[in-house]
Amino acid sequence: MEKLLSCTRRDFLKHSALSIGGVGLAFSFCSTNKSGKIPDLKYNFDSLFPRYEQFNPLVPIWCVTPDLDRCIHRFHSSSPFSPSGRYLGLTRLSREDRPPEPGEVAEIVLVDLISGDQKIIAETRGWDTQLGAQVQWGANDTELFFNDVDTNAWMPFGVKMNPLTGAKKKLDGTIYMVSPDGKWAVSTCLRRIGATQAGYGVIIPKEYVPVNKGLIDDDGVFVTNTTTGETRMIASYKRIVEEAIPRIDVSRYGKGDFYGFHTKWNAHSNRIMLVLRYMPENDKKRKPMLITMMRDGGDIRVAIPASEWADKGGNHPNWQPDGEHVMMNLFVDGKGLRFVGAKYDGTERKIMTPEPANRGHCTLHPSEKFLMTDAYPNEPVAFGDDTSPLWLIDLEKDQKKTLVRMKAATPHFENDPSEANEMRVDLHPAWDTRTYTYVAINGVDNLTRRVYVADLSGIVPRVER
């Protein structure tokens, strides 16, 4: 039987004081020492969390949510690890047997990787099944961000929370991704995201979901100042299509509508990528393209046009660590699916490795020597038994290793995958941003979602940024 770990704020602070010597000491983990660096942490995972040992993993890996079912971390473009490396911020789904209804409550979870505590610290109605409540960190361990929904008006909003005290600040805008410096949050309309793909926004009644028609100027990319909470639309879809270089031409698809999907910050917190989707009226298949722009909405560029992505096929774009180049799985004429990189303006496109790609979530180590990705359990490159691989590709040797093989399907997904697409379990490998030697992934154990942390320090170099 699951251990009941939800607690009052008083209980949470009391327990924190016992386990880490008080809230003041907890803050010391977030501060820098005289050298300007965050003090190092010494993990002792074997004494706190159960090891995952199925299929003989090549690296040590532990389940860090053994006492809480239904937990996921967010995505491959952000880190669930706090800046100090001490905590994980996660979402706990309300249930796993069906998609949520409007108003269903999910929970925000804080895992202490030093004490082993797994705490429920907040509730939210602003979530969905794939990225949860978009839980992620700001500049330090006192800034945890997620979404909620005002169920009176059915309007989503971002929350900035100090997980060590429980203090919260309501933001005017929503959270899709917080910039690496913690100063900005970017998002498309979380009410509309489900119009092109379920699982990534917030669940609200259908009558409250706006509908885009053609080129509109009242929807687009929104940036929120995380200090003041103020938000503004930096670029409408109308302006993006009219000003993008090279020119966006979707006339071959016929009449249709534009919607925004993923938004992601580069490493310098000054440029944003947008997955822009054109939805033809006479074709249910979405037509994606990859756009980039400056933080103020200027210098709009097409990094990967629809002619390459929509027409040929691809998946899951991400920024490279230099903040100037993007990467994604993309079909290349005569070569099949490959990991492809390009500059933010679409130039310098090249194949990153001759190793074949798949449809997983790729991310590049800051040393730029290693590429990490996962795969869907139903892809031909997977194992055919509801397990997914965590792969690491050595880009200097062009060698791919399976680090971990993890079950990634719940009974609900297995029984009817076509109807439960938004209920799938993606590994979403994400680096820690303290040393880039640890990786968090999602997985399934005992029929429920759990979060795991793998130690890659014996394979990849330590990189402090």
N, C-alpha and C positions, 0 to 999 in steps of 0.2 A: 504493500500500500504506500502511495506517495506520501512523503513527509510533508507536513503542513508547515510551510516556511513564510507565508505571508505574515506581516507584522505591522504594528502601529509604528508611527514615526518615532515615538518615544522608545519603543522596544528596539528599533533599528539602531538608534543612536547609542542606546545603552550597550547593545551587543557590540557595536563598533568600538566603543570605549574599552570594553573588556578585551577585545581581540587585537586592537592595534594601539592601545595606550591612550585613547581619547581622540576627539576630533582634531585637536591641534596637531597631533602627531600625523594624522592622516594627511593634513595639508602639507606637512613637511615633505611628503613623497612627491608633491607636485612642484616644489620649489627647486631652484637651481643651486648648485654649490659655488664656491669661489671661482671655479674654472668656467662657470657659465653653463655647465652640463647638468642634466637631471641625474641625481644619485642612482647608481645601478641597483637593480633588484636581483635577489637570489631566489629563484623559484625552487620549490621542493615538491613538484607535482606528484611524485610517487607516494608521498605521505598524505596527500589531500584528495586525490582523484583517481578513479580506476583507469588502468591502462587499457587501451584498445589493442587487441592482439590478433584479431581475425585476419586471415590471409597474409600473415607474416609481414607487417609493414616494415619498410626500410628505415623509417625514422620513428623515434618515440612519439606516441600520441596518446592523449588522455581525454576522457569525457569530462567536461567541466560543468555539466549540468546534470549530474547523476540523480539529484533529488527533485528536479523540476521537469515534468514532461512538457512537450509541445513548445520547446524553445528554439528560436532561430536567431542567427546574426544577420546583418542586413545584406551586404552586396560585395562584389569584388572590387569596387571603386572607392570604398571607404573602409576604415578599420574599426572593428568593435573594441580593440584595445584602447584603453585610455592613454593619454600622452606619456604618463609615467610608466606605463606598462603594468600597473597594479590591478586594474579593473577591466572587466568586460561589460559592455552595455548591450542588452538583448531584448527581444520581444517574446512574450509568451502568448501563443494563440489561445483563443477561447475554446476551440475544439478542432478536431482533425478529420471528422467524417464528412464534412460538407463545407462549402464556402460560407462566410459569415453573413448575417443579416444586418441591416442598418441599426446602429446603436449597440451592437454586441461589444462587450468589454474585453479588451486584451490587457496584458500587464507588462510593465517595464521592469526588467530584471537587472540587478547589479551582481556580478560575480567577483568576489575578491580572490585574486589568484595567489595571494600570500596567506590568507587565513583559511581559504576554502569555502567561505560563506557564500550562499546563493540566496539573494534577498529580492523580494518583490517590493519595489519602492514607489510605484505609481500605477494608476490605471489610465486607460485611454480608449476612446472610441474612434480614433483616427488612424486606422491601420488597414492592411489587406494581407493576403496570405503569402506573397512572395518576398516583400521587403519589410514586412511587419509595420511598425510605426516609424520607420526610417531612423531608428535609434543610432546616434553617432555622437562623437565628441567634438568639443571646440578646442580652444588654445591650451587648456589644462584640465586637470581632473575635477575641477569644480564646475565645468560646463558640459552638461549632457543635454542633447537635443532630441526631440521627437515630436510627433503630431498628435493633435486631438481634434475633436469635432464638437461644435456647438450644436446640440441636437434640437434646439428651438428653431434656429434658422438653417440648420444643416450646412453650416459653413466650417471648413477645416481651418486650423490655425497651428502655428508652431509653438512649441514650449521650450524654454531654456531653463534647465533645472540644475541646481547644485545637489548632486546625489548624496553629499556628505551631510547636508543640513536639511534637505527637503524643500528649500526655498525655490519658488518657481516664478518665471516671468512669461507672460503671454506675448507672443509676437504677432504683428499684423499679417505677416505672410506665412507660407507653409515651408516645410523642410523637405527637400529631396536630397540635396547634398550640401554639407557645410564646407566652406573653403578650408584648406590646410592651416591658414593662419587664424581660423576661428572667427573672423570678422564678418563674414557674409554667408548667407544661405541662398541657394538658387533652387528654383522649382518651376515646373509648368503647372497647369491647373490640375490639382489632384482629384477634382470632381470629374474631369473629362478623360483622364488617362484610361479608365476602364472602357471607354468607347472604342479603343483600338486594341486593348489587351487587358484582360482581367488579372488582378493580383498585385498591382503596383501603386495604387492610389489610396483612396479612402472609400468606404462603403456608405453610400447615402441613398435615400429613396430615388427611384428613377425620375420622378417628376422634378427633382432638384438638380438634375444633371443637365448643364447647358449643352446645346448642340451647335457645332460650328458649321457654317455654310460658306463654301468658297474661301476667298481671301478675306479674312476679317481683321479688324484693327482693335478689337476689345479682348483679345486673348493672345498670349505669347509667352515670353520668358520673363520671370519675375525674380528680382534680387532683393533680399531683406538684410538690413543692417542688424546684426545680432546684438549690438549694444543698445541701440535706441528702439529696436523692434519695428522700425518703419520699413515699408516695402514699396517697390515701384516696378512697373513693367518696363524693362529696358529695351525690349524690341517686340513689336507685334508680328504675327505671322505674315501679315500683309507687307510690312516693311522688310522683313527678312527675305521674302520671295522677290520683292522688287529691287532690293539693293545688293543681294548676295553676288559675290564674284567667285567663280564664273556664274553666268546666268542660270537660274533654275527654270527648266522647261519640262513641264509634265503634260503637255498637250497631247502626247501620244497615248496617254492613258484615258483620255476623255474627261468629261466634267467630274469634279470631285471636291473634296474638302481637306483642309490642313489641320493636323493635330500635333501637339508636342508630346514627347515621351521622355526618355532619359535626359537628364542634364547633369554634367559632371565638370568639376573644377580641375584645372591643371595644377601642377605642383607649386606654381608661383602665385596662385590665388588671383590671377589677373585675366585669365581667359577661360571661357566656358565652351563645352561641346554640347550640342543639342541633337538628339535623334528626332528629325522632323519626318512625319508620316503623311503621305498623301493618300487619301481614301477615295478611290474612284467610285462613282455611283453605281456603275454596272459591273464592278469587279470587287468581290469581297476581300481579295488579297491586298494587304497594305503595301504601299510603295515607299520604303524608307530611304533616307539620305542623311549624311552626317554633316552638320553645320558647326562652325566655330565662330565665336565673337568675343570682343573684349568685355570686361566686366560692366562697362557702361552701355553696352549694346552696339558699340562701334566696330568697324572693320569686320564686317560679316563675310565669311568665306565658306566655300563648299569644300570640305576635306575629302569626302567620298560621295560622288554624285549618285543619283538614282540609277543611272545607266550602268554603274558598276555593282551597286548593292542590290537594288530592287530587281534589276533585270537578270543578274547572274546569280545572286545569292550570297549571303553572308550573315554574320551574327556578332553581337556583343563587342562594340567598340569601347576602347578605353584610352586614357592618356598614357604616354610613355613618361618615365621619370624626369626627362629633361624639360617638360612643360611646353615643348615646341612641336612634338610629333605625336600622332595618334597611332593606334594599332587596332586590328580586328581580324576575325576569321572572315576570309573573303575568297570567293571562287575566282581563280585566275585562269584565263584561256589556256587550254592545253596542259594545265598542271593540277587542276582540281582545287580543293579547298586548301588554302595556305594561310599562315600568319603573315599579314601584310602591314607594313608601316608606311606612313606618309606624313609630310609636314602639315601643320594646321590649315594651310591654304590649298592643300591638294597636290602640291608639288612633291618631288623626291619620293614618289611611291616606289616601294620595293618589297620583295619577299624577304622576310626576316630569317628564315631557316628553310632548308629543303624538307625538313620533317613535316609530314602532312598535318594539317589542322583538323579540327572537328567543329562542333557547334557549341563548345563550352565557353567558360568565362576566363579570358586570358588576362594576366597581369604580369608586369615585368619587374624584376628585382632592380633596385636603384643602381647596382653595379652594372646593369645592362648585360650581364653575362648569363642570366637565367630567366626563362619564361615559365610561368606556372599556369596551369589550366586544369579544368575538370571536363567531364563529359556527362551527357544525359544517359541514364541507364538503358534507354531503349535505342540508343545509337548503335550502328553496326560495329563501331570501334570499342564498345563496352563489352561486358561479359555475358550478357543474355540471361542474367539471373537476378535482376533488380539491384545490382551493385554498380557503383560508379568509380572510376579511377581519379586519383589526384596525381597529375603528371608534373614532372619538372624536366624542362628541356635545357640542356647545356648548349648555349648558342655558339660557343667557341668550338665545341666538338660535334655539334649537331646530333646529340644523343638524348633520347627520351627515356626517363625512368618512371615506373609506377611507384610512387612513394607510399600510397595508401589505397586500399580498395575497400569501399564503404557501402553498406546498404543504403539506398537512396530512394526507397519507395515504401509508402505506407499501404495498408490493405485497401484503403479507399482509392488510392491512385492505381493500384494493381487491378482492382476489380473492374474499373471502367476508366481507363486513361483518357479517352476522348472527352468524357464529361467532366473529368476532374483535373483538367489541365492546370488551372490556377492552384490546385492543391498539390502539385508536384513538389519534390524536395530537391533543390539544387545545392551542390556543395558550396558554391560562391567563395572560392579561396581568397582570403584577405590577409595581407601582411600586417604584422605589428609595426607601428611607426616609431618605435623606440630604437630598435636595433635591426629590424628586418631579418631576424633569424627565426621568428615564430610565425605560424600561420593558423588562422581560425577557419574551420569548415563546418558546414551543417552535415548532419547524417541522421540515420534512423537506427534505433536500438529498442528492442522489445516493443515494436509497433508504434513508436512515438518519436518525434523529432528531438534531437539533442545537438548540442554544440561541442566541438572538439578543438583542442589546441595541439599542434604538432611542432616539434622542435627540429629545426633544420640547421642548427648551428654547426653540425658536423659536415654540412654540404655547401652552404652559401656563406659568403663573407659577412661579417658584421658591418653595417653601414649606419652611422649616426648622422641625422640631418637636422 
